[in-house]
């Protein structure tokens, strides 16, 4: 019998315990027993019960308990999660976690310690909830030369943008509704400012391109600045707006990547344009595979707990087959420790959408074209939409352009007498 210690009994922890204790699922579940459960409050009412003595508030005692085979960290946040994971590794425990923030920021430290100790740290639930994407990147797609990973990896922002598109409502109203429904936290910063998605794309990048990236080098923008007007104009131009997490090879012959999170105009025929509500999707492209997309529920007790227990079963399966040695399976462990070079955002080449409010005077569109042309910005379309508070509203979509050039052109355009403001600037996939 393999003994498990759970750190955290919140939504995901409860779902994990329920799966382990249920019957009629995978036969390996019969080989697993929850020995210890760490919680903050022993008197809190809970929907799942354990025998006396199983639950404790001493989380460190669980991390270092010599009787445990696997420690499952589900408390979230950076500390004490990081310290507890490292203590469990030092004590010779295998670790399963759903903690994307810890893996994105401290993965190098954690995996170096795990490799030295001869234990596994598995984290399928850290990205995409119940969508299996971590293990496929490690194993099934391992022989491919991955060229890009593009995903909708935050269900809260996808729900908000979906509702803004269908109801025509502005960001603030939809966010309030998402909080009422439990799709958004009381403090939605990590979601709506793109921080959660940045953690996840840092993790996916390290797996897809077999080299780490520093989390602070991931360019990150959220969706607060996206308005109902932008979504409406994007639809008229044949686009939807999604918060995308993007990782792509900048130089096919070197470990040079662009890694970024930002709201993006996505052509309606693109597979990611049709991912709605709280769902997630991750599009992976490589050679010789071509494209493959992973789609499904990106959060919630059931989906996330499913991924957690799958990782537990992976470890138990190895242990059952006699894998209690320090020789780790290279397809399950993380051995790459070098860092890739992340291309500065100013050197990125992409398309742009910009919305201008201008004074209705002759020649303003020509002035825009002249300023853009001066910095080698080629325009795909220029549309005068209509009036807004006695100002004309002009929407511009560019062809692929170096971001630094586009920003230089905008600085010049801001000084034009006809320009009242530039309410929106978004990138185009």
GITAUR-V574312 format. One line per field, one symbol per residue. psi: psi as a letter, one per 20 degrees, with the letter a starting at -180 (. if undefined). A space follows every 50 residues. Layout:
BEGIN
psi: ???
END
This chain:
BEGIN
psi: pppqppoplbgggghghhghirrjcphihijppogqpprhohippqipqq qpigqqinhhhghjoiiqhppookhrrgpjgghhghggghjjqqppqjnh ggghhjhggghggghhikrqoqkhihpjdipohgghhhfhjhiqnphqop qojohghhgghghhghijqrggghgghhhhijhqrhnjghgijjgghggg hgghghghjlpqqphiioppqajhiprhgghghgghjkqrpqoqpppqpg ohjrlpqpoqpqqpppqhiqhihjorbjqqqpoppapjgcqqppqapjaq gggghghghggghggggghhjkklrjoqoiihroipirpqpppqhhiqpr qqpppppqpnqqjhhhgghggghhkkoppgqopogbqoljqqppppprap qphhgghgghgghhiphiogrnhpoqqp.
END
